[in-house]
């Protein structure tokens, strides 16, 4: 009978009510969808495929590449600047251009060494000096033109502490004249073209080169080591020149007071413009580095008694030297 299934034929089985429905596979529909996806993939650009593959990393990679190039350029340029900041006397000590941000004395020895333990650092016999001044300073009148060719110019005032006796140190103008002639000498810090100086007598200077009584120098520089010393005191931008040393000198200079005074000016000004570290003698019989503590001796064995952490050959002995660039 038409419409009646043949004997033995299986009627389509309907799923039981408790079974899920099954989706039928449609090869024609699936084939069309696959073809559409292939066409869409072909339309994608290389960038699109890259972004699709790597997601957010696709954006991060080019950004990082650009930053890498920028950093390489800055490093190359910075390398030139860094070399300009190396020590003028050895080439291996980095200059601190923010030295005036420090709050403690720079250049003063620390410890508890007594004068008797370091004979080379004892104050020589000589003329009188003021032990206790008024702890205030007066600016010595006088200005000057820029000395040196560098763009970085340090202005400075010349100052003397009130209460000093002019006859002891030669008077304000004599002190100022030696400061000026020392800093303007090509053997001084202007010699390598990194810094220049200009003297002023009004306004706020970068450095105050100041002749100071022994008690004031001890207060600013410290007196842990019972030796007369000078230093740079950043809070006041003050290059502290101890009058006792200005008048009496140091044993290492064997009575050559003029050369020693030039050394004092250059050494302590060196601290003021950022050369904080002291240096040892590097070659036996050579001129001492300007940043060596020549007030206490020119032999490494002598200065290492004040700075036990210094790494140097204890057997080396140098000759006194007042200049950063003595051969200029």
Secondary structure as GFF3:
##gff-version 3
##sequence-region A 1 328
A	DSSP	alpha_helix	27	43	.	.	.	ID=ss1
A	DSSP	alpha_helix	46	54	.	.	.	ID=ss2
A	DSSP	alpha_helix	57	84	.	.	.	ID=ss3
A	DSSP	three_ten_helix	99	101	.	.	.	ID=ss4
A	DSSP	beta_strand	105	106	.	.	.	ID=ss5
A	DSSP	three_ten_helix	115	117	.	.	.	ID=ss6
A	DSSP	three_ten_helix	119	121	.	.	.	ID=ss7
A	DSSP	beta_strand	137	139	.	.	.	ID=ss8
A	DSSP	beta_strand	153	161	.	.	.	ID=ss9
A	DSSP	alpha_helix	166	169	.	.	.	ID=ss10
A	DSSP	alpha_helix	172	183	.	.	.	ID=ss11
A	DSSP	three_ten_helix	189	192	.	.	.	ID=ss12
A	DSSP	beta_strand	196	199	.	.	.	ID=ss13
A	DSSP	beta_strand	207	212	.	.	.	ID=ss14
A	DSSP	alpha_helix	214	221	.	.	.	ID=ss15
A	DSSP	beta_strand	231	233	.	.	.	ID=ss16
A	DSSP	three_ten_helix	234	236	.	.	.	ID=ss17
A	DSSP	beta_strand	238	242	.	.	.	ID=ss18
A	DSSP	alpha_helix	243	248	.	.	.	ID=ss19
A	DSSP	three_ten_helix	251	253	.	.	.	ID=ss20
A	DSSP	alpha_helix	257	272	.	.	.	ID=ss21
A	DSSP	three_ten_helix	294	296	.	.	.	ID=ss22
A	DSSP	alpha_helix	300	303	.	.	.	ID=ss23
###
